[in-house]
Amino acid sequence: MGELYRDAVRLIASGVILVHNHPSGDPTPSPDDLHLTAEALAAGRLLDIELLDHLVIGHDALVSLRERGVAFGRTPGPL
């Protein structure tokens, strides 16, 4: 989990967005994606860095886990 937040800590970021692709082209989140999101949320809370979203990208589409209803805790403010 440390690798996910290393640059955010260095840059004193207040939030991050995780993004990865599914080589199959199907952006449907896998159970592993949901598990990674839960672990990233917990790590971010310890570091006081908000996980704003986790995006999964496929060939012609993307899925936002926040939009899918995954509980991210705090609501991000305006950008």
C-alpha positions in Angstrom: 0.0 0.0 0.0 2.9 2.3 0.6 3.7 2.5 -3.1 0.2 3.9 -3.8 0.7 6.9 -1.4 4.4 7.5 -1.7 4.2 10.4 -4.2 1.1 11.8 -2.5 3.1 12.0 0.8 6.1 13.5 -0.9 3.9 16.2 -2.5 1.8 16.8 0.6 -1.3 15.9 -1.3 -4.7 16.0 0.4 -6.3 13.4 -1.9 -5.6 10.8 -4.6 -7.5 9.0 -7.3 -6.5 5.4 -8.1 -6.7 4.5 -11.8 -5.9 1.2 -13.5 -6.9 -0.7 -16.6 -8.3 -4.2 -17.2 -6.4 -5.6 -20.2 -9.5 -7.7 -21.0 -11.3 -4.5 -21.9 -14.1 -5.1 -19.4 -14.0 -2.3 -16.8 -16.3 -4.1 -14.3 -14.6 -4.0 -10.9 -13.3 -7.3 -9.7 -13.4 -8.5 -6.1 -9.7 -7.8 -6.0 -10.4 -4.2 -7.1 -12.9 -3.8 -4.3 -10.5 -5.3 -1.8 -7.7 -2.9 -3.0 -10.1 0.0 -2.6 -10.9 -0.9 1.0 -7.2 -1.2 1.8 -6.4 2.0 0.1 -9.2 3.8 2.0 -7.8 2.5 5.3 -4.2 3.5 4.5 -5.3 6.9 3.3 -7.2 7.5 6.6 -4.0 6.7 8.5 -2.0 9.2 6.3 -4.8 11.8 6.3 -4.9 11.6 2.5 -8.4 11.2 1.1 -9.0 8.5 -1.6 -11.3 10.5 -3.9 -12.1 7.7 -6.3 -10.9 4.4 -7.9 -11.4 4.2 -11.6 -11.2 1.1 -13.7 -10.6 1.6 -17.4 -11.6 -0.8 -20.2 -11.4 -0.5 -24.0 -14.2 2.1 -24.5 -15.4 2.7 -21.0 -14.5 3.4 -17.4 -16.1 2.6 -14.1 -16.0 4.9 -11.0 -16.2 2.9 -7.8 -17.5 6.1 -6.1 -20.3 6.3 -8.6 -21.0 2.6 -8.1 -21.7 3.3 -4.5 -18.5 2.2 -2.7 -18.4 4.1 0.6 -15.5 6.5 0.4 -16.2 8.4 3.6 -15.7 12.1 3.2 -17.2 13.9 0.3 -14.7 15.8 -1.9 -15.2 19.5 -2.0 -15.1 21.6 -5.2 -12.1 21.2 -7.4 
